[in-house]
Structures are given as structure tokens and as C-alpha cells.
Amino acid sequence: MGHWFAPLRTSRREALERWRAWAASRGPEPLIWVHAASVGEALTALPVCRRLKSGSRTSAIALTYTSPSAERWPGGWPVDRADYLPPDLPAPMQAMLEALRPRLLIFSRADVWPELTTAAMGRGIPVAILGATVGPRSGRLGWPVRHMFRPVYAAIAYAGAASNPDADRLARLGVRPAVLDVTGDPRHDQVLERIPDGKVLRQLADWTAPGEVLVAGSTEPTDDTLLLEAFAEVHLRRPAARLLVCPHDLGPRRSEQVAAHARRRGLEAAVWAGGAPQTAAPCLIVERAGMLDDLYAVGALAYVGGGFGWHGVHAVIEPASYAVPVIVGPRGHGADTIALLRAGGAVALPRLGAAQALVRSWEAWLADGAARARGGLAARRALAAGAAQRTGARLLELLPGGADEHRRA
């Protein structure tokens, strides 16, 4: 138990039989079922899962997901079993519950699946949400969706909200005030507790040695022109500067898009998928999944993509955890981005003149190491630890016997 499980690369349609086979072969220990739609939700759940394991001592944890990105996550997931969730239809969900017989069902990030939730509640299984977030423009808040889902949310046994606004919106959806708790975001605990992969950092040592690196993470095509235009100017004045680009959607086609933008600006660019880069090119394009969290550790500063398109800014907490100051676009600022901006650990580019604004921020932070260090420390201080511990303690209370009995077990 507690081993790393490498997910099988097969479809959701076949997942039910794999879950049945595993359930039939496992021991009699109680089971906690955690559902996380994709990688971000699974990472949010991990620090809570660790506390549930240590707090209950005898419980196994099963993780389901729906995104291929979670199946492809390097190394799998550190739970007792991880695999796809079968289609959210009455028969498969009833069959899953019959096979797994969980003591507790937990959704990460408020991704509540109606058929699974309804079936679990019908069997008397408590259903909870951890790190719950509900955006102000979420379709769940509008009519008729809110009316349709209200009975489901009203029956939730516990909801740990990431922030006060999230708690308010969960209450609008129907979650009862008595079971609502503002815990903060367990993902902060995940990045603060994570140990970087030293092997990856050593592989890049020679490439990063000439000068400071800007790590551009989770970049979208709407970020490419801006980044390469700004880097061409920075590199002209500072030939030792480095740009490490990790696109949000990895793959050869996306890498070639970035490389083409670089070539049009007279920049040499190379693709990297691990190992010591065999190039002196000042621009390196990452083509292997699961590395970005480690790569921010080599950055003097970071650019997080998504702020010039409809996606919104992607996760900023990873660079912040390494005390790396962050640059973002002007749109789609989530709670974490806003917290970094207010703390002085991030700057947002304007809609107009963004490339020149990026050049100015880039060069200013490279020229003033003390200011860069202050910005990085401000970014790290904006992260708040403790949500996982609080969430885990409340979830243990939902298990038969409550938290005290499990601690004595």
C-alpha cells in the first residue's frame, strides 16, 4: 500500500473492469475515494491525501481522474490506486460504488459529478469537496443549472473553500453554511512541501551557467510573439540572457511554433526533452511533461502564460514557491495571481505596449538583484500553508468513528 501507481494507458470505457479487478484483489482496509478531474486537481488533493493516510493509518486511497494529462503524469500518483473514472452514468457509477465500497467520497476543486454524487448519497456515503473554488462567471451559478444542481450541493457533508468569495458562491449553489469552511488552498501546501528533482536541475547546469534565465511556463500561442519579441531585444543588450519556454500544450507541433517565432527574430532555439542540452542556443523549448515545477527553480524570474488569451493566467504558485518574481499578462487573474500582485511578487503587463513593458520589467529585475530578491520573497510570502492540515482534520471527522478513533487505531 502507498506505492506509486503508474496508470494504464487505456480508455475510460475499460476503467470499470480494471477497478473491479483491483477491488477484488485488495485487502479489507477502509477506502477513501478521491476524484480529481485533471492534473491540477490531483496535485491539490495530494497534501490532503498524505494527511488522510497518516491520520486514519489503515485507510487506502483510490484516485480517479478524467483527463489524459493525469494518466500521462510522469511517475504516476502516490496513492494505492489511480485510474480513469468511468463515464458518469447511473449504471457505471453504481457499479463503481459496489466494487469500491468507499467510506468517504471527496471531490477536488468542486468538480462535483452529479450521477456519482447522487449514487454515493443514496448509499449513505458522505461526500466532501476540498480546495473548493467557484469562479464568479461559473456556469453553475446561472439558471437553470444552479436550480438543477442545488439538491446535490445541499447534501454535501463538508466543503473546504479556498477563499471567502468561493465560500459565498458555494453557499449560492446550495452548500449548507454549517458544513462550509474557509480552509485556504491545499495546492499551496503541495508546492511548499514539494522537493525539486535535483537530476533535472543538474542536467540544465551548463546551459544556465552563462546568464540569468527567464522561465516562461504554461505559455499559450497568444504569448509567443510577445515573449520572443521581448527576448530578442533583451538578448541583444544582454547576450548571456537565457529563455526557457515550457508551452502549456506540449508536443512537436507546439515546439516548432515557438522555434519559428524565435527564428523570425534572429534567435537560435532548440527543443529539449531531458538530459544535458546539447546546444548553446539562448532559447530552449521544453517538450516533456511534468518538468515545469522543477524548472522554475533555475529561473531568475518567471513569466506565466495565459494572460493574453481566453484561458486566463495559469498557475503562479510554483514559481512563487521558489521565491521567483513573476510576470503575467493583463487578463484572467485568479486569486493567486491577485495575491502575488498585491504583495509585490508579480507584475502585470498592459494590453497595449506589452512587449516593451516586458522588456523593461525583464531588464529592471536583471539589473537589480536586490529588487529581484525582494519581489521573489514577496511572492513566496503570498502563499499560505496550512489548508491541507485543516482540511484533512475535518475530513477524518466524516469517517466512521471520527478523527479521534482513527488517531488511536
N, C-alpha and C positions, 0 to 999 in steps of 0.2 A: 504494500500500500504506500501511497505518497510518492510513487515513482513518476518519472517523466514519461508521458504517453505520446507517441508520435501518431497523429491522426491518419487514418487510411484515406487515400485519395480516391474516394468513390462518392457516389451521388447521395443526396438526401433521401432519395426514394428507397435506398437499400439500408438506410441507417437503422430502421426499426429492428430488423433482424439481427444486426450487429449488437444493438443494445440488449435484445432478448438473450443472445448468447452470453454476453458478459454478465448480465444479471443472474443467469442460471449458474454461472461458474464462480461467482464471488462468495465471500463469507457472509455471516449473519449480521455483521455490524450495521448500525443505522446509517441511512443515506441522506445526505443533503444534496439537492439538485439545484445547480446554478445555471441560469440561461443568460448568455451574452451574445448579442447578435453578431458582433464583429470583433476585431482585434482591440479597438479602444475600449469597448465594454468589458471584454475579458480582462484586460490589464487593470481596469478599475476594480474588478472583483478580486484580483489575486491577493492583495494585502488583507482583505476581509476573509478570504478562504483560509489563509495561513492562521488567522486568529480563531476561526471556527474549528480548525483541526486541533490546535493546541488547547482550546477551551473545552471541546467536547471529548477529546482524546480517543474515543472509539469510533467516531463517525467517518464514513467515507464520503468523498465529494465527487459528484459527476458534473461535468461541464458540457452544455450543449451550445451550439452556435449555428448560424445560418449563412455566414459569409465564407466564400472560398479563401479569403485572406487569412482567416483564423485556421483553416485547415493547413495552409502553407506556412504558418508561422514557424520559423526555424526552431527545432528542438522540441516542438510540441508544448504542452501545458502541464505544469507541475500539480496535477490533480490525479485522482485514482482512475478516471476515465474521461476522455474528451472525444466528442464526435458530433456530427450534424444532428440538429433537431429535425425529425420527420415533418412532413407538411402539417401545418396547423389546422387539421380537420378532426372532427369528433372521433372517428374510429382510431386513427393513429395515436391521438393523444390519450385516449382511454387505454390503449394497448401499452403505451409507454409507462403510464402510471401503474398499471397492473404488473408490469415487469419490474420496474424500479422500486415501487412502494416507498417513495421518499417520506421522511419525517417533516421536511420543510422544502418549499419551492421558492427560489429567490430569483428575481429579475434584476439585471444590472442596468442602470441608467433609465429606468421607467419604460423599457421596451416590453410592455405587457402584451402577451399574446392571448387573445380572447378565448379561443377554444381550450387551450391548455389551462388557463386560469380558471375557467368555469368548471372544467372537469376536476381539477385539483380541489376546488372549494366544495364540489359535490361529494368528494370523498373525505372531507374534513381535514384536508392538509392545509396548514397555514401558508399563505402567500405573502411575500415581502418584496420590497424594492430597496436596493442600495444605491447610493450616489445618485439619487433621482434628479433628473433635470427635465424641465419642460420649457421650451423656448417660447417667447412672447407671441410668436407668429405660428405656433404649432397648430396643425390642422385638427388636433384632438380637442382644442379649446372651442372650435366653432360648431354651429348647429349644422346637421343633426348628429355629428359624430359624438359630441360631448354627451348628448342625451342617450345615445345608444350604449356608450361605454360606462355610464355613471354607475350602474349596478356592480360592474366588475371592480371599479375603483373603490366603491363604498365597502366592499368586502375585504379589502386589503388589510392584513393583520399588522403590518408595520411598513412605514415608508421613511427612509432616511434621506432627506433632501440635501442637495449640495449647497443651497443658499436659501435665504429668506424669500426672495422672489419665486424660486422654484417651489417652495412650500406653499406659497399663496396660490400658485397655479395648480398644484396638486389638489388643494382644497376645492378649487373651482371644478376640477374634474370629478370630485366626489369622495376623495380620501377623507376619512373622519379625522377631525382635529386631535382626538385622543390618541391616535396612532401615528401622528406626524411628528417628526423630529428633525431639526436642522443640525446635521452632523458635520457639514463641510464635505469636501470631495475626496473619497478614498484614493483617487488617482494621484493626488499629491503625495500620499504615503508611499505609493508604488514607486514614484520616481525618486523620492528622497531616500528610500531604503535600497534601491537597486545598486548593485555593484557593477561598474562598467567592465566590458570584456577587454582585458589588457592585451589579448592577442591581436584584436582588431587595431588597437591604438599603436601597438608596436609595428604593425605592418605599414602604417602610414608615417612612421617617424622620419624616414629620409625625405619623403615628399613634402612634409610640412616644415622641414628644417629651415629652408631659405627665408621664410617670412610668415607673417600672421595670416590666418585662414578665416575667411567668412564662410560659414556653413549655411547653405541655403537648403532648408528642409521642407518637404511636402510641397514642392513647387508645382504650380499648375501652368499650362501653356500661356495663360494671361500674365504670368510673372517673367517669362523668358526674355522678352525684348528689353524690359526694364533692367533685369539683372545683368545681362550681357552688355548692354549699352553702358551701364554704370561701371561695370568691371573693366571694360576697355579703357575708360578714362582713368580709373584708379591705377590700373596696371601700367599705363603709360607713364604716370608720375612715380609709381612705386613698383618697379619690375619684380620685386620679391613677393608681392602680394599673391595670395592663393584664393581660389574659389572652388569650393566643394559643393556640388549640386546633387541633391537626392530628390528626384521627382516623386510626386505623390503616387502616380501610377507608373510603376517600374516596367521596363522592358526595352528591347532593342529599338522599337519604333520611337518611343519617347526619348531614348538616349540620342538617337540620330537627330531628332528635332532640336534638342539643346545644342548638340555639336554643330549643327548647321547655323544656328544663331551665332555661335562663337566664331565660326569661320568667316561669316559675313562681316565680322568686326575685326578681322585680322588676328584672332586669338587661337592658339593651339589648344585643343581639347582632346581628352582621352576618356574612354569608358573603363570603369573599374568594377570588378565583381568579387574582390577579395584577393589576398596575397599582397606582397610588396609591389606597388605600382611600378611597372617598367617604363616609366615616362617621366620627363621633366616638364610636361605641359602644365601651365599655370591653372588650367581648369580641368577638374576631374569630375566625371559624371558617374554616380553610383547606380549599379544595376543589380543589386542583390537585396532582397527583402530582409527586414529585421535588424538592420545595422544602424539606422538613423539615431537611435537613442545613445549609442556609443559614440557616434561621430561628432555629436555636439561637444564632446569633451575635448576635441582638438581645436575648437574654434576660439578665436579671439572675440568674435561677435557672431551673431546669427541673424539670418533672415528667414522668417516663417511664411510660407506661401498661402495663397487663397484669398488674400485681401483685395484683389483686383478683379475677382470674378464673382459668381453667384454662390460659390461654396462657403465663403467666409473664411476667416483666418483659421488655420489648422492649429494643432496643439503647440502651445508656447511653454508648457511647464517643463518639458525635457531640457531645453537649453537653460531655462531658469534654474533648474536643479544643479547645474554645473557652474552657477554664477556667471553665466554668459549673457551680456546685454542683447536685446532683441529688437529687430526692425520688422515692422509689419505694414501691410497695405492699409488703405483708408476705410475699407468696408468689412462688415461681418465680424465685429469684435465681440467675442463671447466674454463671459465673466472673468476668466483667467487673464485674457488679454487686457481687459479694462483694469484689473487689479495691478498688472505689471506697469501699464501706462501711468496710473495714478501714483505708483510707488517710485517712478523714475527709472524703472528697469527696462523700459521699452520706449520706442518712439514710433509714431505712425506717420507714414508718408502721405503727402497731399494727393488729391486726384490729378491736379494739373502740375506739371513740372516735377513729376515723381522721380524721374531718373536723376536729375540734378540734385534733388533733395537727398536721394540715396547716396550719391557721391559725397555730398557734404557730411552726412552722418558717418559714412564709412571712414572717410579721411580724418574726421574730427576724433573718432574713437581710436583710430590707429595712431594718431599723433599724440594723444594724451592718455597714457596708460593708467594714470591715477583716476581720471574721469571714467575710463572704461571699467576699472575695478569697482568704482562706486556704483555704476549702473548695474554691473553683474551681481553685486551683493544685494542691491535693492531688489533685483529680480528674484533672487533666491529667498529673500525675506518675505516676499509677497506670497510664497507658498505656505500653506498651513497644514501642519501634521496633526494627527490625532483622530481623523474621521474614521479610519479603519478600526481602531480600538473601540471607539464608541459604538460604531455600527455592529461590530462583532458581538459586543456585550449584549446589545438589545436583541440581536437575532438568536443568541443562545437561550434567551428567556422564552422564545417561542417553541423550543424543543420540549418534548415530554419530560417533566421533572424540573424544567427551568435551568438557569445557569448554575445555581449552587450545586445541584445534584451532579451535573456534568463535571464541574471542577473537582468534586470529591471522588469521581469514578476512577 
